[in-house]
Amino acid sequence: MQSTQSAILEKVNIRHGFIKKNTIDNLFEMNFTRDDYDKRKNSYNALESNINSEILGINQIHSNKILTVNNVNHFSVLQNNYNIEKLPKADGLISEIKGTTIVIQAADCVPVLIINKNKTIIAGIHSGWRGTLSGINQEMIAKLEDMGYLAKDLIIILGPSIMQKSYEVDKDFMQDFIKKDASSVIYFNPSEEKKDKYYFNNSEYMHKIFENLGVGIIENIDIDTYANEDFYSHRAYKRGIKAQGMNVSFICLD
């Protein structure tokens, strides 16, 4: 199974990956879409075979809700028969249970993988613009610190997502961010060709949020899901450029 790796997580021997479309044998394209059960099941089966770990997920709803695993079966993709709709609704998940793997689905939104330096907890976040605006990243750090994990001891990886050059938004979109956080204005570049259009850098804005919260190590993978053929993109699909699909990122607590 082909995946993009974090240099930092590789260095400290954390099993993880941002899965690319093509499998090693190229028999089928990895696709974790909600809209095709067989594709989703085949993709999760391939992931399960590759990592040999209990895969835990959530029914992502573009919120700032974060859950902690207390019942593995409740969050298990396998035990819920690969039906994402049966999983608990949230956009952040935390596990302290050894032998579990957290997966985050995304197709332009930023998938965030988290582990502490002592390798005793993992977490994942799905943060598109709605999640970022509603403060899910701040909520995650607050939740982890409430559990006794200091921000300075965390390693955070921001995975492949739509990059600024591909992320055109309107003026109202920008104003919503500026009203909440005036400093966010620097993450919007005005279009040179279109009036009242801007290009938003969600991943870099998130990087700054984590930095301001005192996170010890942050890495941005800097792969554009819109432009890179190895990954699905919701915006590219809507424009007829790519096929419909969903990417998955994972991190294991061994």
C-alpha positions as CSV (number, residue, x, y, z in Angstrom):
1,M,0.0,0.0,0.0
2,Q,1.4,3.3,-1.1
3,S,1.3,6.3,1.3
4,T,3.0,9.6,1.9
5,Q,5.0,9.6,5.2
6,S,5.9,12.2,7.7
7,A,9.6,12.6,8.1
8,I,9.2,13.3,11.8
9,L,7.0,10.3,12.5
10,E,9.2,8.0,10.5
11,K,12.2,9.1,12.5
12,V,10.6,8.2,15.8
13,N,9.1,4.9,14.4
14,I,5.4,5.7,14.5
15,R,3.3,3.7,12.1
16,H,1.2,6.1,10.1
17,G,0.4,7.1,6.5
18,F,-1.5,9.4,4.2
19,I,-2.8,6.8,1.8
20,K,-2.4,7.3,-2.0
21,K,-5.0,6.0,-4.5
22,N,-2.9,3.1,-5.9
23,T,-2.3,-0.1,-4.0
24,I,1.1,-1.9,-4.3
25,D,-0.3,-4.4,-6.8
26,N,-2.4,-1.8,-8.6
27,L,-5.4,-4.2,-8.5
28,F,-7.7,-1.4,-7.5
29,E,-7.7,2.2,-6.4
30,M,-7.9,2.9,-2.7
31,N,-11.1,4.9,-2.2
32,F,-12.7,5.4,1.2
33,T,-15.8,7.1,-0.2
34,R,-19.1,7.1,1.7
35,D,-20.9,6.7,-1.6
36,D,-19.7,3.2,-2.7
37,Y,-19.7,0.4,-0.1
38,D,-17.6,-2.0,-2.0
39,K,-14.8,0.4,-2.7
40,R,-14.8,1.5,0.9
41,K,-14.8,-2.0,2.3
42,N,-12.1,-3.1,-0.1
43,S,-9.9,-0.2,0.9
44,Y,-10.4,-0.7,4.6
45,N,-9.7,-4.4,4.1
46,A,-6.4,-3.5,2.4
47,L,-5.5,-1.1,5.2
48,E,-6.4,-3.7,7.9
49,S,-4.2,-6.3,6.2
50,N,-1.4,-3.9,6.0
51,I,-1.3,-2.6,9.5
52,N,-2.9,-5.5,11.5
53,S,-4.5,-3.2,14.0
54,E,-8.0,-2.3,15.2
55,I,-9.1,0.7,13.0
56,L,-11.2,3.3,14.8
57,G,-13.1,6.1,13.0
58,I,-15.8,8.7,13.4
59,N,-18.7,10.0,11.4
60,Q,-17.3,13.3,10.4
61,I,-19.7,16.2,10.4
62,H,-17.6,19.4,10.0
63,S,-17.9,20.2,13.7
64,N,-15.6,21.0,16.6
65,K,-16.7,17.9,18.5
66,I,-14.0,15.7,19.9
67,L,-14.5,12.2,21.4
68,T,-12.2,9.9,23.5
69,V,-12.3,6.1,22.9
70,N,-13.7,4.2,25.8
71,N,-15.3,1.4,23.9
72,V,-13.3,0.1,21.0
73,N,-16.2,-1.6,19.3
74,H,-18.2,1.6,19.3
75,F,-15.6,3.3,17.1
76,S,-14.4,0.2,15.2
77,V,-14.8,0.5,11.4
78,L,-14.9,-3.3,11.1
79,Q,-17.4,-3.9,13.9
80,N,-19.7,-1.4,12.3
81,N,-19.4,-3.2,9.0
82,Y,-17.6,-0.4,7.3
83,N,-20.7,1.8,7.6
84,I,-19.4,5.3,8.4
85,E,-22.9,6.5,9.3
86,K,-23.0,4.1,12.3
87,L,-19.9,5.6,13.9
88,P,-20.1,8.3,16.5
89,K,-20.5,11.8,15.1
90,A,-17.4,14.0,15.7
91,D,-14.4,15.5,13.9
92,G,-11.7,14.6,16.5
93,L,-10.8,11.3,18.1
94,I,-8.4,10.4,20.9
95,S,-7.2,7.0,21.9
96,E,-4.9,5.8,24.8
97,I,-5.6,2.1,24.0
98,K,-2.6,0.1,22.7
99,G,-3.2,-1.8,19.5
100,T,-5.6,0.8,18.0
101,T,-5.3,2.9,14.9
102,I,-7.2,6.2,14.3
103,V,-8.3,7.0,10.8
104,I,-9.3,10.4,9.4
105,Q,-11.2,10.8,6.1
106,A,-10.6,13.9,4.0
107,A,-10.8,15.1,0.4
108,D,-9.4,18.7,0.6
109,C,-9.9,19.3,4.4
110,V,-6.8,19.0,6.5
111,P,-6.3,15.6,8.2
112,V,-4.3,16.0,11.4
113,L,-2.3,13.2,13.1
114,I,-1.2,13.6,16.7
115,I,1.0,11.6,19.1
116,N,2.8,12.6,22.3
117,K,6.6,12.1,22.6
118,N,6.2,9.2,25.1
119,K,4.0,7.4,22.5
120,T,1.1,6.8,25.0
121,I,-1.7,8.6,23.2
122,I,-2.8,9.2,19.6
123,A,-5.4,11.6,18.1
124,G,-6.8,12.7,14.8
125,I,-8.6,15.7,13.6
126,H,-10.7,16.5,10.4
127,S,-10.4,20.2,10.0
128,G,-11.8,21.9,6.9
129,W,-12.7,25.6,7.0
130,R,-15.7,24.9,9.2
131,G,-13.7,23.0,11.7
132,T,-10.9,25.6,11.7
133,L,-13.4,28.5,12.1
134,S,-15.3,26.7,14.9
135,G,-12.1,26.1,16.8
136,I,-11.7,22.3,16.6
137,N,-7.9,22.6,16.7
138,Q,-7.9,24.7,19.9
139,E,-10.5,22.3,21.4
140,M,-8.2,19.3,20.7
141,I,-5.2,20.8,22.5
142,A,-7.5,21.9,25.4
143,K,-8.9,18.3,25.6
144,L,-5.5,16.7,25.6
145,E,-4.1,19.1,28.2
146,D,-7.2,18.4,30.4
147,M,-6.1,14.7,30.1
148,G,-2.6,15.6,31.4
149,Y,-0.8,15.8,28.0
150,L,1.1,19.1,27.6
151,A,1.1,20.8,24.3
152,K,4.9,21.1,24.3
153,D,5.1,17.2,24.4
154,L,2.9,16.7,21.3
155,I,3.9,16.0,17.7
156,I,1.4,17.2,15.2
157,I,1.3,16.4,11.4
158,L,-0.9,18.3,9.0
159,G,-1.5,16.0,6.1
160,P,-2.3,16.5,2.4
161,S,-5.1,19.1,1.8
162,I,-6.1,21.7,-0.7
163,M,-3.4,24.3,-0.8
164,Q,-3.8,28.1,-1.0
165,K,-3.1,28.3,-4.8
166,S,-6.2,26.0,-5.4
167,Y,-8.5,27.3,-2.6
168,E,-10.5,30.2,-4.0
169,V,-13.1,31.7,-1.6
170,D,-15.3,34.8,-1.6
171,K,-15.1,38.0,0.5
172,D,-17.8,36.9,3.0
173,F,-15.9,33.7,3.7
174,M,-12.8,35.7,4.5
175,Q,-14.8,38.2,6.7
176,D,-16.1,35.3,8.8
177,F,-12.6,34.4,9.7
178,I,-11.4,38.0,10.3
179,K,-14.4,38.7,12.6
180,K,-13.3,35.8,14.8
181,D,-9.6,36.3,14.5
182,A,-8.2,39.5,13.0
183,S,-4.8,37.9,12.6
184,S,-6.2,35.4,10.1
185,V,-6.2,38.1,7.4
186,I,-2.6,37.2,6.4
187,Y,-3.7,33.8,5.3
188,F,-5.9,35.2,2.5
189,N,-4.4,36.4,-0.7
190,P,-6.5,38.5,-3.1
191,S,-7.1,37.2,-6.6
192,E,-5.3,39.2,-9.3
193,E,-8.0,38.3,-11.8
194,K,-11.4,38.2,-9.9
195,K,-13.0,40.9,-7.9
196,D,-13.8,39.9,-4.2
197,K,-12.1,36.5,-4.6
198,Y,-9.3,35.3,-2.3
199,Y,-7.1,32.3,-1.8
200,F,-7.1,30.8,1.6
201,N,-4.3,28.9,3.3
202,N,-6.1,26.7,5.8
203,S,-3.1,24.5,6.7
204,E,-0.7,27.3,7.4
205,Y,-3.3,29.1,9.5
206,M,-3.8,25.8,11.5
207,H,0.0,25.6,11.8
208,K,0.1,29.0,13.4
209,I,-2.8,28.1,15.7
210,F,-0.9,25.0,17.0
211,E,2.3,27.0,17.3
212,N,0.5,29.7,19.4
213,L,-0.9,27.0,21.6
214,G,2.7,25.8,22.4
215,V,2.8,22.5,20.5
216,G,6.3,21.1,20.5
217,I,6.7,19.7,17.0
218,I,4.6,20.6,14.0
219,E,5.1,19.3,10.4
220,N,3.1,20.4,7.3
221,I,3.2,17.8,4.5
222,D,2.5,20.5,1.9
223,I,0.8,18.3,-0.7
224,D,-2.1,19.8,-2.7
225,T,-5.0,17.3,-3.0
226,Y,-6.5,19.4,-5.8
227,A,-3.4,19.3,-8.0
228,N,-1.7,16.0,-6.9
229,E,-3.0,13.0,-8.9
230,D,-2.2,10.6,-6.0
231,F,-5.1,12.0,-3.9
232,Y,-8.8,12.7,-4.2
233,S,-10.2,16.2,-4.1
234,H,-13.8,17.2,-3.5
235,R,-13.3,20.6,-5.2
236,A,-11.6,19.0,-8.2
237,Y,-14.4,16.4,-8.4
238,K,-17.1,19.2,-8.4
239,R,-15.3,20.8,-11.3
240,G,-15.1,17.5,-13.3
241,I,-11.3,17.3,-13.0
242,K,-11.1,14.2,-10.8
243,A,-13.2,11.1,-9.9
244,Q,-15.2,11.2,-6.7
245,G,-13.4,9.8,-3.7
246,M,-12.1,10.1,-0.2
247,N,-8.6,9.9,1.2
248,V,-7.7,8.3,4.6
249,S,-4.9,9.1,6.9
250,F,-4.0,6.8,9.8
251,I,-1.8,6.7,12.9
252,C,-1.2,3.6,15.1
253,L,-0.6,3.3,18.9
254,D,1.6,0.2,19.2
